[in-house]
Every structure is written in structure tokens, then in C-alpha cells.
Amino acid sequence: MGERGAVSNVTLNNGVEIPQLGFGVFQVPAAETQAAVEAALEVGYRHIDTAAAYQNEAGVGAALRATGIAREDVFVTTKLRNGEQGKPREAFDASRRALGLDVIDLYLIHWPVPSQDLYVAAWKELEEIYSRGEARSIGVSNFLPDHLDRLLGETDIVPAVNQIELHPTFQQPATAQRTRDAGVAVEAYSPLGQGRDLEAEPVAKAARAHDATPAQVVLAWHLAHGTIVIPKTTSADRMRENLAAAGLELTQEEISVIDALDSGSRIGADPATAAFSQMPQA
């Protein structure tokens, strides 16, 4: 596929719009982040996803300043580290300083870490941040149905987004469905299964049929389900290819056979037990 189709926006439950196809910087080294994000913005991405835990927020901010694109034209997400759930206000302000932004478009609790039992209290502080207009939207990441249900039962604001590991071989149908039923948008990280899902025959077959890359097929599959996606690459050519997935329309049969690839095999940690601090090593 050559030229990209226009990336659609998803309207979140508070009316804020987020580009459905964004650019993630997970595991992009801090020293390479500015160049990668500048390249992504240059090829047309207008949604950048970072996190305090990635230790590259400053590079994202530098790229935003260097490209000179109007602030309101780029949607920026960052996240609260697990080890800072007890002080979300300080953590949020530190992220704002690192990014060089007064307002964050979407601020997420990165993991529930149920063993800490802090995510409800942290969410209440995020509600305050949101009420003051310092974050345009607030949400969660890696929340399983029981975490989401507790949050909905004990707080006032419904999360705008739940960002979860989601790709053809790990679709988390119960979590995705509970999220959508609550009026929360599903956002997929590791949307390509960190490359593992690109070799599946239904993906390869659809790629041949559409003269597309396997990555474009998987991203188009996500988009067809209404999922927000944030693929990561440091290659400008791959950035263009991924963005072009917005112009690829799969058949219902192609979508269905990719749906059938779910094996329940996750790549990342289990949110029910994950308890790492995400704090930088001394």
C-alpha cells in the first residue's frame, strides 16, 4: 500500500477526540526518542503515547517543540508509574515538566497493582486533575474487569480509555467487552504481538490479497473493531506503512479468521499479580 488513508478519530466518553492510530514509544531509548517522534510527526502521526516509566517523556516534548506543530493538533498520552500511585499529583506535575506541556491529553494509571491497593485513591486524585482541566481525559491501563468494576463502584468519573495488551493471539475478550460495556474505549498496546502475530497464515493471506504488509493487515483488523492502536517502530518506512493501514479495509471473512487466532497467550505481565514499581534504578 502506498499513500495512507485518513486516520479516523475515536470520540471518548467525555467528547474528546483521539486519533485511532497513534505512535507508541515504549522501549525507545531516551537518546533516540526525539528523532523517532519527529519522524513520526513528519509522516503524519498526531497521537503520541509515552509514560513516565519509559523515561523518554523529555524526548517526546523536545520533538513536539522542534516540529512546531500546533499543540492542539497533537494528542499526547502519558502514564502514572506504579511506584508513584501514592503521590499522583507530584508524578503528574513531573510528567508535565518533562514533556514541557501545561495540559496532558490523556493521563493513565499504568497498572492497577492490586497488592498496593492504591489505584482507587490514585484515581480520585486524577479526577481532581481532570476537574481542573490539567488533563483533558483520564483513564487506566492493564485494568481487568474486577479492577474496572471496583473503580466504577467507588469513584465518580468513568475512565475514558483502558489501554491493554491486545493482538490477534491475545484478545482478552472478557476484558475488552467489559471495558466497552462500561463506555470505555479499548486501546491496544503490543498491537502486533511484538511481531509474533505477523506470520499467522490468515494474516499473510490477507496481506497478499490486499498487496499490503502483514503489519498493515493486523492494524486494519484492530481499526475494524474500533480499537485504538499505538504501534511502535523507529523506522520511518515502517511508520509510513503502519499509518497507511488506516486506508485498508478487510473483508468480514478476513476479520473473522483473524478473530479465530486468539490463543489466550499474553506477552506481558499479568495485571492480577504484576507489582513492579517502574521506578528508575538508583
N, C-alpha and C positions, 0 to 999 in steps of 0.2 A: 504493500500500500504506500502511496506517495503522500500527498497533502492530507493533513488531518481534517476531520470534521470538527465542527464547533463543539467544545466541551459544554455540556449542559450543567446548569446549577441545580442543586437539591435545596428545596426550601425547608429549613429546620422548623421545629415546633414553635419557635418564637418569632418566625417570619424572616430570620436572617438567611441569606442565601450563601451556599458554599459550592465552589466548583466540584463536580463529582469526580473528576480525575485530577489528582494532585501529585506533588513530588515529595517523597519522604527522604530524610537524611539520616535515618538510623544506620549506625556503623560507618558513616562517612567521617574520616578523620578530621579533627578540628582544622588542621592546616589546609585541607582540601575543600572545606565546606563552602567558603566564599566563591571560589571558582565554579564549583558544581552548581550552586544555586544561581549564580549569574548566568551560567549556560542554560539552566532550566527556564529562567525568566526570559532569556533571549529567544528560546524556541517556542515560547508561548504559555508555559505554565503560569497560573495565577493563584495557586494554592500550595503553600509550603508547610510541611509538617515536621516539627522538631520536638525536642524535650530537654528539660534540664539534665536528665540522666545521660543524654547523648554527648554532653559537654561541647556542643557546637552551635549553641544559640548565637554567640557573638559573630560567627561566620555568616549565619543567616542574616543578621542585622546589617553587617557590612555589605553584603550583596544587595540588600534592599536599597541601601543608601547609594551604592555605586551605580546601580542601573537607572536610578532616577525615576522609576515608575511611580505613579501617584499612589500614596499609601492606601487609599480606599480601593485600589484596583488589585491588591494582593491580599489574599486570605491567609493569615498566619495562625497556626496551632502550636501550642507548647503544653507541657505537662508537669504536674506536681510529682516530685520524687517520693518514693516510699518512705525514705528516712526523714522527710520533712512534712509528713502528714500532721504532725503536732504543731506546725507553725506555717500554715499555708499562706498567710498574709506576707510574711517575710520572704518566703520562697517565690511567691508571685511577683513581688517587687524586684527580687533579684533577677528573675527572668525578663522582666520589662527593661531593666537596666542593660542586661546582656544583649537583648535584641535592639535596644535603642528605640523602643516603642512606648507610647503612652497607653495605648489600648491594644489588648490581645483579642483576636477574633474568636478564638476558641481555646479555653483552658480546661484541661482534663485531669482528673485523678488517674494516675498512670496505672496503678494496680490496686485492688481492694485490700490486700494483705489482711485477711480476716483475723490472723493471730494477733495483730496490733490492736484491733477493734477501735480504729481511729477514723475510718472513712466516713462515717455519718457526721461526726463533729467537723471533719475537714470540709465536707460538702456544705455544711451550714456557713462556714466562712467563705466558701466560693459563692454562695448565694449573696452574701454581703458585697463581695467584689463585683458580682453581676449587677446588683441593685444600684451600685454607684457608677455603673457604666464603664468600669475599667476593663471588663471583658464583655464582648458583645454576645457571647454564648459560653455556657459551661457544660461539661459533660464528663464522661467516665471512659475508662479503658480497661479491658480484661474483666469486666463485671459479668459474672454468671447470673442466672435467673434469681437465685436466692439473695445475692448481693443487691441486685436491682430492686427486687421486691422490698427488701428492708429499707432501702433508700427512699423508695416511693411512699412507704408507710410512715416514715419518721421525719420527712422533710417536706418543704413546700414547692420547690421548683423541680419539674421533671427534667432530667438531663436531655440535652439536645442531641447528643451523639453517644454511642457506645462503640469504641474502637476495639476490635477483637481480631485475633488470628483467624483468617478465613481464606481458604483457597480450595480448588476442586477436591483435593483428597482430605481436607479437614474443614467441613462446612458448618459445624456447630448448629445444626438446625433448631434445636430447642432454645439455645441462647439467642440466635438470630430472630426466631419467631417471637419469643417473649419480649425482646427489645422492640421489635416493630409493633407488637400489640400495645406496648406502652406509649407509642407515638414517638419513639426514639429512633433516630437514623442509625443504620448499621454502617460502620466504616471498617474496611478490611486492611489489616496490615499483613505483611508477607503474602500479598495477593497472588503471587506466582508460586507460592510454596518454596520460596528461595531457589527457584529454578527446577525443583524436583517434578513439578506437575507439567512441565512443558513437553515431556517426552511421552505422555499418555497418548495412545492411538486416537481417541476421539478428538483430542486437541490437534494432533498432527493432521488428521483427515480434514478437519475444518480449515486449518491453515492452508492446505493445498487447494481446497475448494474456493477459497476467497483470495488466493495469492497474497496471503498475509503471513506474518510470523506467528509462531505458537504463543508468544507473549501477548500479541495483539488479540488473539482469539480468547485467551483467558481473561484479559482485561475487558473485552467486549462482553464476555459471559457475566462478569461482575456488574457491568453497567446495565445489562439487560434485566438484572434482578433489582435494580435501584440502589445498589450498594455503592458507597463512596470508596474510592481506591487511591492508594498512595505508593505506587511502585518506586523503587529506588534504583538508580544507576548513576555512575559518574561518566558514562559515555554519552556525548552529545548526540551521536547517531541513535543510540538506544532511547534517549529521551524523546527524540522526534518520533521514532517508531511507536513508543508507548503512547504518546499523545495522539497519534493517528488512529489508535483503537477507538476513539470517540466517533469515527466515521464508519466503523464496521458493524454491520447488522447481521447477527447469526440467525439461522432458522430455528424454529421452535424445536425441531428434532435435534439439531446440534446442541442446543441448550440442554435438552433433556438427557442426552447421552453424557454430557459433562457433569450434569447433576448426579448421575449414577456412579461417578468416580469416588464419591465420599467413602473413606475407609476409617474415619474417626482417629486418624493418626496425626497428632499435633507435633509441631516442630519446637515450639517454645515451652515455657514453664506452665504448670497447671495453676490457674488463678485461685483454686481452692486451697492450695498449700504454699504458693510462692511467697517468700518472706525476705527477699534480699533488699538491702537498704537503697541501692542505686547511688550511694554517695561516693564521691571520688576517693580513691585510695590515698592515704597520707604519704 
